[in-house]
């Protein structure tokens, strides 16, 4: 009897471990199937011309987004038999947001439309930086991040008391109920946000550039986020770059065409996207040496793209 019980317990343990392995391996297979496509590709030859660089990078960026997608579907079923709790989900949502937007970037990269890509780079960077910051700082920061998202929703609740007319309409009723439902699920009340109010609804009371500098080299901010933000706000410099052409006499004329793409719109941001995904796997007890190696492979190819760009760009311009 004891022997039979021991065998049963051993089977249960093996089965549980196997569950974890199966969940991870199935997505490892997705990643492996992507990377194996490059086995017979001579990358240096493929990217030795400008057109070849654009063609290869289009496929590469698409595959990177698919790898990120696969990583967000990895989980340890012993730690998370079903889904994730609020704090885990706050991170997971950001990681999914990254690859969803990156897939749109790839779409417009294939359409040779850099104007739209310039609008999409910033939210990718924001999501990656915030995710990395939260993963490093831990649950207290994640809870603060979640609460900060209720700033305008809390104001709506307040408005529903001060100016109730709209909130008697079907649209107003639905809006208020949706907010209250979320807050109840998170066990939040209108009195749960004192710290956030003191910090003026800023994560950890910090500006985004301060958060950026804590997780990435400070000097990169103006290149990765500062200038690219002009595409969101519509600055004069952005108009000169994308929407106007300069005439010989110094005047300007409309530029009705979309700016053509090159790797400068995507390759630089990939360098800050890996860490959040790897830190996520550590957090959920699903760390994978294979994923780490896959990300090293991405990094090496991305570096090749960057190194080849100046050469093929000069060749194209003569």
C-alpha positions as a Markdown table, in Angstrom:
| # | Residue | x | y | z |
|---|---|---|---|---|
| 1 | Unk | 0.0 | 0.0 | 0.0 |
| 2 | Unk | 2.8 | 2.4 | 1.0 |
| 3 | Unk | 4.7 | 1.4 | -2.2 |
| 4 | Unk | 1.6 | 2.1 | -4.3 |
| 5 | Unk | 1.0 | 5.4 | -2.6 |
| 6 | Unk | 4.7 | 6.4 | -3.2 |
| 7 | Unk | 4.4 | 5.5 | -6.9 |
| 8 | Unk | 1.1 | 7.6 | -7.1 |
| 9 | Unk | 2.8 | 10.6 | -5.5 |
| 10 | Unk | 5.7 | 10.3 | -7.8 |
| 11 | Unk | 3.4 | 10.2 | -10.8 |
| 12 | Unk | 1.6 | 13.3 | -9.5 |
| 13 | Unk | 4.8 | 15.2 | -9.1 |
| 14 | Unk | 6.1 | 14.1 | -12.5 |
| 15 | Unk | 2.7 | 15.1 | -14.0 |
| 16 | Unk | 2.7 | 18.5 | -12.4 |
| 17 | Unk | 6.3 | 19.1 | -13.5 |
| 18 | Unk | 5.3 | 17.9 | -17.0 |
| 19 | Unk | 2.4 | 20.4 | -17.1 |
| 20 | Unk | 4.9 | 23.2 | -16.6 |
| 21 | Unk | 7.3 | 21.8 | -19.2 |
| 22 | Unk | 4.5 | 21.3 | -21.7 |
| 23 | Unk | 3.2 | 24.8 | -21.4 |
| 24 | Unk | 6.7 | 26.2 | -21.8 |
| 25 | Unk | 7.9 | 23.7 | -24.6 |
| 26 | Unk | 4.8 | 24.4 | -26.8 |
| 27 | Unk | 5.8 | 28.0 | -27.0 |
| 28 | Unk | 9.5 | 27.2 | -27.3 |
| 29 | Unk | 8.6 | 25.3 | -30.4 |
| 30 | Unk | 7.0 | 28.4 | -31.9 |
| 31 | Unk | 10.2 | 30.3 | -31.2 |
| 32 | Unk | 12.4 | 27.5 | -32.5 |
| 33 | Unk | 10.4 | 27.3 | -35.7 |
| 34 | Unk | 10.9 | 31.0 | -36.3 |
| 35 | Unk | 14.7 | 31.0 | -35.7 |
| 36 | Unk | 15.3 | 27.8 | -37.7 |
| 37 | Unk | 14.1 | 29.7 | -40.8 |
| 38 | Unk | 17.3 | 31.7 | -40.7 |
| 39 | Unk | 19.6 | 28.6 | -40.6 |
| 40 | Unk | 20.5 | 28.7 | -44.3 |
| 41 | Unk | 20.2 | 32.5 | -44.7 |
| 42 | Unk | 23.5 | 34.3 | -45.2 |
| 43 | Unk | 22.6 | 37.5 | -43.3 |
| 44 | Unk | 25.7 | 39.5 | -44.2 |
| 45 | Unk | 24.9 | 38.9 | -47.9 |
| 46 | Unk | 21.2 | 39.6 | -47.5 |
| 47 | Unk | 21.8 | 43.0 | -45.9 |
| 48 | Unk | 24.7 | 44.1 | -48.1 |
| 49 | Unk | 22.5 | 46.3 | -50.3 |
| 50 | Unk | 19.9 | 48.9 | -49.3 |
| 51 | Unk | 17.0 | 47.0 | -50.8 |
| 52 | Unk | 18.2 | 43.8 | -49.3 |
| 53 | Unk | 18.5 | 45.4 | -45.9 |
| 54 | Unk | 14.9 | 46.6 | -46.1 |
| 55 | Unk | 13.6 | 43.3 | -47.3 |
| 56 | Unk | 15.5 | 41.3 | -44.7 |
| 57 | Unk | 14.6 | 43.7 | -41.8 |
| 58 | Unk | 10.9 | 43.5 | -42.7 |
| 59 | Unk | 10.9 | 39.7 | -42.1 |
| 60 | Unk | 13.2 | 40.0 | -39.1 |
| 61 | Unk | 11.0 | 42.6 | -37.3 |
| 62 | Unk | 7.9 | 40.5 | -38.0 |
| 63 | Unk | 9.5 | 37.5 | -36.5 |
| 64 | Unk | 10.7 | 39.4 | -33.4 |
| 65 | Unk | 7.2 | 40.5 | -32.7 |
| 66 | Unk | 6.0 | 36.9 | -33.0 |
| 67 | Unk | 8.7 | 35.8 | -30.5 |
| 68 | Unk | 7.5 | 38.4 | -28.0 |
| 69 | Unk | 4.0 | 37.2 | -28.6 |
| 70 | Unk | 5.0 | 33.6 | -27.8 |
| 71 | Unk | 6.8 | 34.7 | -24.6 |
| 72 | Unk | 3.7 | 36.3 | -23.2 |
| 73 | Unk | 1.9 | 33.0 | -23.5 |
| 74 | Unk | 4.4 | 31.1 | -21.4 |
| 75 | Unk | 3.4 | 30.4 | -17.9 |
| 76 | Unk | 4.2 | 28.1 | -15.0 |
| 77 | Unk | 1.0 | 26.2 | -14.3 |
| 78 | Unk | 2.1 | 25.3 | -10.8 |
| 79 | Unk | 2.4 | 29.0 | -10.0 |
| 80 | Unk | -0.6 | 30.0 | -12.1 |
| 81 | Unk | -3.0 | 27.2 | -12.7 |
| 82 | Unk | -5.5 | 29.5 | -14.5 |
| 83 | Unk | -4.6 | 33.1 | -15.0 |
| 84 | Unk | -2.6 | 35.9 | -13.3 |
| 85 | Unk | -3.4 | 38.2 | -10.4 |
| 86 | Unk | -3.8 | 42.0 | -10.7 |
| 87 | Unk | -0.2 | 42.8 | -10.2 |
| 88 | Unk | 1.1 | 40.2 | -12.6 |
| 89 | Unk | -1.6 | 41.2 | -15.1 |
| 90 | Unk | -0.5 | 44.8 | -15.0 |
| 91 | Unk | 2.9 | 43.8 | -16.3 |
| 92 | Unk | 1.5 | 41.2 | -18.8 |
| 93 | Unk | -0.8 | 43.8 | -20.3 |
| 94 | Unk | 2.2 | 46.1 | -21.0 |
| 95 | Unk | 4.1 | 43.3 | -22.6 |
| 96 | Unk | 1.2 | 42.4 | -24.8 |
| 97 | Unk | 0.8 | 46.0 | -25.7 |
| 98 | Unk | 4.4 | 46.1 | -26.9 |
| 99 | Unk | 4.1 | 43.3 | -29.4 |
| 100 | Unk | 0.7 | 44.3 | -30.6 |
| 101 | Unk | 1.9 | 47.8 | -31.5 |
| 102 | Unk | 5.2 | 46.3 | -32.9 |
| 103 | Unk | 3.1 | 44.2 | -35.3 |
| 104 | Unk | 1.4 | 47.4 | -36.5 |
| 105 | Unk | 4.9 | 48.9 | -36.9 |
| 106 | Unk | 5.9 | 45.9 | -39.0 |
| 107 | Unk | 2.7 | 46.3 | -41.1 |
| 108 | Unk | 3.5 | 50.0 | -42.0 |
| 109 | Unk | 7.2 | 49.1 | -42.4 |
| 110 | Unk | 6.1 | 46.8 | -45.2 |
| 111 | Unk | 3.9 | 49.6 | -46.6 |
| 112 | Unk | 7.0 | 51.9 | -46.7 |
| 113 | Unk | 5.2 | 54.4 | -44.4 |
| 114 | Unk | 7.5 | 55.9 | -41.9 |
| 115 | Unk | 5.0 | 58.7 | -40.9 |
| 116 | Unk | 2.7 | 56.2 | -39.1 |
| 117 | Unk | 5.6 | 54.3 | -37.6 |
| 118 | Unk | 6.9 | 57.5 | -36.0 |
| 119 | Unk | 3.6 | 57.8 | -34.2 |
| 120 | Unk | 3.8 | 54.2 | -32.9 |
| 121 | Unk | 7.4 | 54.1 | -31.6 |
| 122 | Unk | 6.7 | 56.2 | -28.5 |
| 123 | Unk | 4.0 | 54.0 | -26.9 |
| 124 | Unk | 6.2 | 51.0 | -27.4 |
| 125 | Unk | 9.1 | 52.8 | -25.6 |
| 126 | Unk | 6.7 | 53.9 | -22.8 |
| 127 | Unk | 5.4 | 50.5 | -22.3 |
| 128 | Unk | 8.8 | 48.8 | -22.2 |
| 129 | Unk | 10.3 | 51.4 | -19.8 |
| 130 | Unk | 7.3 | 51.3 | -17.4 |
| 131 | Unk | 7.2 | 47.5 | -17.5 |
| 132 | Unk | 10.9 | 47.2 | -16.7 |
| 133 | Unk | 10.7 | 49.8 | -13.9 |
| 134 | Unk | 7.7 | 47.9 | -12.3 |
| 135 | Unk | 9.5 | 44.6 | -12.6 |
| 136 | Unk | 12.5 | 46.0 | -10.9 |
| 137 | Unk | 10.7 | 47.9 | -8.2 |
| 138 | Unk | 8.2 | 45.2 | -7.3 |
| 139 | Unk | 4.6 | 44.9 | -6.1 |
| 140 | Unk | 4.3 | 48.3 | -4.3 |
| 141 | Unk | 5.2 | 50.2 | -7.4 |
| 142 | Unk | 2.9 | 48.0 | -9.5 |
| 143 | Unk | 0.0 | 48.7 | -7.1 |
| 144 | Unk | 0.8 | 52.4 | -7.4 |
| 145 | Unk | 0.8 | 52.1 | -11.2 |
| 146 | Unk | -2.6 | 50.5 | -11.2 |
| 147 | Unk | -4.0 | 53.2 | -8.9 |
| 148 | Unk | -2.6 | 56.0 | -11.0 |
| 149 | Unk | -4.7 | 54.8 | -13.9 |
| 150 | Unk | -7.8 | 55.7 | -12.1 |
| 151 | Unk | -7.1 | 59.5 | -12.0 |
| 152 | Unk | -9.6 | 60.5 | -14.7 |
| 153 | Unk | -12.0 | 57.7 | -13.7 |
| 154 | Unk | -12.1 | 59.0 | -10.1 |
| 155 | Unk | -12.8 | 62.5 | -11.4 |
| 156 | Unk | -15.7 | 61.1 | -13.4 |
| 157 | Unk | -17.1 | 59.5 | -10.2 |
| 158 | Unk | -16.8 | 62.9 | -8.5 |
| 159 | Unk | -18.5 | 64.6 | -11.5 |
| 160 | Unk | -21.4 | 62.2 | -11.2 |
| 161 | Unk | -22.2 | 63.6 | -7.8 |
| 162 | Unk | -21.6 | 67.3 | -8.6 |
| 163 | Unk | -23.2 | 67.3 | -12.1 |
| 164 | Unk | -25.5 | 64.3 | -12.2 |
| 165 | Unk | -27.4 | 65.2 | -15.3 |
| 166 | Unk | -25.3 | 63.3 | -17.8 |
| 167 | Unk | -25.1 | 60.3 | -15.4 |
| 168 | Unk | -28.8 | 59.9 | -15.6 |
| 169 | Unk | -28.5 | 59.0 | -19.3 |
| 170 | Unk | -27.9 | 55.5 | -20.5 |
| 171 | Unk | -24.4 | 56.4 | -21.6 |
| 172 | Unk | -23.6 | 58.1 | -18.3 |
| 173 | Unk | -25.0 | 55.2 | -16.3 |
| 174 | Unk | -22.9 | 52.6 | -18.3 |
| 175 | Unk | -19.8 | 54.7 | -17.9 |
| 176 | Unk | -20.1 | 55.1 | -14.1 |
| 177 | Unk | -21.0 | 51.5 | -13.6 |
| 178 | Unk | -18.0 | 50.3 | -15.6 |
| 179 | Unk | -15.7 | 52.3 | -13.4 |
| 180 | Unk | -17.3 | 51.2 | -10.2 |
| 181 | Unk | -17.2 | 47.5 | -11.3 |
| 182 | Unk | -13.4 | 47.8 | -11.9 |
| 183 | Unk | -12.8 | 49.5 | -8.6 |
| 184 | Unk | -14.8 | 46.9 | -6.7 |
| 185 | Unk | -12.9 | 44.1 | -8.4 |
| 186 | Unk | -9.6 | 45.6 | -7.1 |
| 187 | Unk | -11.2 | 46.4 | -3.7 |
| 188 | Unk | -10.7 | 50.1 | -4.2 |
| 189 | Unk | -12.9 | 52.9 | -3.0 |
| 190 | Unk | -12.7 | 56.7 | -3.6 |
| 191 | Unk | -10.6 | 56.9 | -0.4 |
| 192 | Unk | -7.9 | 54.5 | -1.8 |
| 193 | Unk | -5.9 | 57.1 | -3.7 |
| 194 | Unk | -4.4 | 59.5 | -1.1 |
| 195 | Unk | -0.8 | 58.7 | -2.0 |
| 196 | Unk | -1.5 | 59.1 | -5.7 |
| 197 | Unk | -3.1 | 62.5 | -5.1 |
| 198 | Unk | 0.0 | 63.6 | -3.0 |
| 199 | Unk | 2.2 | 62.5 | -5.9 |
| 200 | Unk | 0.0 | 64.3 | -8.4 |
| 201 | Unk | -0.9 | 61.0 | -10.0 |
| 202 | Unk | 2.7 | 60.3 | -11.2 |
| 203 | Unk | 4.1 | 56.8 | -10.8 |
| 204 | Unk | 6.3 | 56.9 | -7.7 |
| 205 | Unk | 5.9 | 60.6 | -7.8 |
| 206 | Unk | 8.4 | 60.7 | -10.7 |
| 207 | Unk | 8.4 | 62.2 | -14.2 |
| 208 | Unk | 8.8 | 59.8 | -17.1 |
| 209 | Unk | 12.3 | 61.0 | -17.9 |
| 210 | Unk | 13.3 | 60.1 | -14.3 |
| 211 | Unk | 11.8 | 56.7 | -14.6 |
| 212 | Unk | 13.6 | 56.2 | -17.9 |
| 213 | Unk | 16.9 | 57.2 | -16.4 |
| 214 | Unk | 16.5 | 54.6 | -13.7 |
| 215 | Unk | 16.2 | 51.7 | -16.1 |
| 216 | Unk | 18.1 | 52.8 | -19.2 |
| 217 | Unk | 21.1 | 55.0 | -19.8 |
| 218 | Unk | 20.1 | 58.6 | -19.1 |
| 219 | Unk | 21.7 | 59.9 | -22.3 |
| 220 | Unk | 19.4 | 57.9 | -24.5 |
| 221 | Unk | 16.3 | 59.7 | -23.4 |
| 222 | Unk | 16.5 | 62.6 | -25.9 |
| 223 | Unk | 17.2 | 60.2 | -28.8 |
| 224 | Unk | 14.7 | 57.5 | -27.9 |
| 225 | Unk | 11.9 | 59.5 | -26.5 |
| 226 | Unk | 12.5 | 63.3 | -26.6 |
| 227 | Unk | 12.8 | 63.9 | -30.4 |
| 228 | Unk | 10.4 | 61.0 | -31.3 |
| 229 | Unk | 7.7 | 62.7 | -29.2 |
| 230 | Unk | 7.5 | 65.5 | -31.7 |
| 231 | Unk | 5.6 | 63.1 | -34.0 |
| 232 | Unk | 2.9 | 62.9 | -31.4 |
| 233 | Unk | 2.7 | 66.6 | -30.6 |
| 234 | Unk | 3.2 | 67.9 | -34.2 |
| 235 | Unk | 6.2 | 70.1 | -33.8 |
| 236 | Unk | 7.6 | 72.5 | -36.4 |
| 237 | Unk | 10.7 | 70.2 | -36.9 |
| 238 | Unk | 8.5 | 67.2 | -37.4 |
| 239 | Unk | 6.5 | 69.1 | -40.1 |
| 240 | Unk | 9.7 | 70.0 | -41.9 |
| 241 | Unk | 10.8 | 66.3 | -41.8 |
| 242 | Unk | 7.6 | 64.7 | -42.8 |
| 243 | Unk | 5.1 | 67.1 | -44.3 |
| 244 | Unk | 6.9 | 69.8 | -46.2 |
| 245 | Unk | 9.5 | 70.1 | -48.9 |
| 246 | Unk | 12.0 | 73.0 | -49.0 |
| 247 | Unk | 12.2 | 74.9 | -52.3 |
| 248 | Unk | 15.4 | 76.4 | -53.8 |
| 249 | Unk | 14.3 | 79.9 | -52.8 |
| 250 | Unk | 13.9 | 78.9 | -49.1 |
| 251 | Unk | 10.1 | 78.6 | -49.2 |
| 252 | Unk | 8.1 | 75.5 | -48.5 |
| 253 | Unk | 5.6 | 73.4 | -50.4 |
| 254 | Unk | 3.4 | 70.5 | -49.4 |
| 255 | Unk | 4.8 | 67.0 | -49.2 |
| 256 | Unk | 1.8 | 64.8 | -49.8 |
| 257 | Unk | 3.9 | 61.6 | -49.8 |
| 258 | Unk | 4.7 | 59.3 | -46.8 |
| 259 | Unk | 8.4 | 59.2 | -45.8 |
| 260 | Unk | 10.1 | 56.0 | -46.8 |
| 261 | Unk | 11.2 | 53.5 | -44.1 |
| 262 | Unk | 14.6 | 52.4 | -43.0 |
| 263 | Unk | 15.9 | 50.5 | -40.0 |
| 264 | Unk | 16.4 | 53.7 | -37.9 |
| 265 | Unk | 12.6 | 53.6 | -37.2 |
| 266 | Unk | 12.7 | 50.1 | -35.6 |
| 267 | Unk | 16.2 | 48.7 | -34.8 |
| 268 | Unk | 17.1 | 51.2 | -32.1 |
| 269 | Unk | 13.9 | 50.5 | -30.0 |
| 270 | Unk | 14.5 | 46.8 | -30.1 |
| 271 | Unk | 17.5 | 47.2 | -27.8 |
| 272 | Unk | 15.3 | 48.2 | -24.9 |
| 273 | Unk | 12.5 | 45.6 | -25.4 |
| 274 | Unk | 14.3 | 42.4 | -24.3 |
| 275 | Unk | 14.7 | 43.1 | -20.6 |
| 276 | Unk | 11.0 | 43.4 | -19.7 |
| 277 | Unk | 10.2 | 40.0 | -21.2 |
| 278 | Unk | 13.1 | 38.3 | -19.5 |
| 279 | Unk | 12.3 | 39.9 | -16.2 |
| 280 | Unk | 8.7 | 38.8 | -16.6 |
| 281 | Unk | 9.7 | 35.2 | -17.0 |
| 282 | Unk | 11.8 | 35.4 | -13.8 |
| 283 | Unk | 8.8 | 36.9 | -12.0 |
| 284 | Unk | 6.4 | 34.1 | -13.0 |
| 285 | Unk | 9.0 | 31.3 | -12.3 |
| 286 | Unk | 9.2 | 30.4 | -16.0 |
| 287 | Unk | 12.8 | 31.5 | -16.6 |
| 288 | Unk | 14.1 | 29.8 | -19.8 |
| 289 | Unk | 17.7 | 29.5 | -21.0 |
| 290 | Unk | 16.3 | 28.9 | -24.5 |
| 291 | Unk | 14.4 | 32.2 | -24.5 |
| 292 | Unk | 17.6 | 34.0 | -23.2 |
| 293 | Unk | 19.6 | 32.5 | -26.1 |
| 294 | Unk | 16.8 | 33.4 | -28.6 |
| 295 | Unk | 17.0 | 37.0 | -27.3 |
| 296 | Unk | 20.8 | 37.0 | -27.7 |
| 297 | Unk | 20.2 | 35.9 | -31.3 |
| 298 | Unk | 17.8 | 38.8 | -31.9 |
| 299 | Unk | 20.4 | 41.2 | -30.4 |
| 300 | Unk | 23.1 | 39.9 | -32.7 |
| 301 | Unk | 21.0 | 40.2 | -35.8 |
| 302 | Unk | 19.8 | 43.6 | -34.8 |
| 303 | Unk | 23.4 | 44.7 | -34.3 |
| 304 | Unk | 24.2 | 43.5 | -37.8 |
| 305 | Unk | 21.4 | 45.6 | -39.2 |
| 306 | Unk | 22.6 | 48.7 | -37.4 |
| 307 | Unk | 26.3 | 48.1 | -38.4 |
| 308 | Unk | 25.4 | 47.6 | -42.1 |
| 309 | Unk | 23.1 | 50.6 | -42.4 |
| 310 | Unk | 25.7 | 53.4 | -42.8 |
| 311 | Unk | 27.5 | 51.4 | -45.5 |
| 312 | Unk | 24.5 | 50.6 | -47.6 |
| 313 | Unk | 23.0 | 54.1 | -47.0 |
| 314 | Unk | 26.1 | 55.7 | -48.5 |
| 315 | Unk | 26.1 | 53.2 | -51.4 |
| 316 | Unk | 22.5 | 54.2 | -52.2 |
| 317 | Unk | 23.2 | 57.9 | -52.1 |
| 318 | Unk | 26.5 | 57.6 | -53.9 |
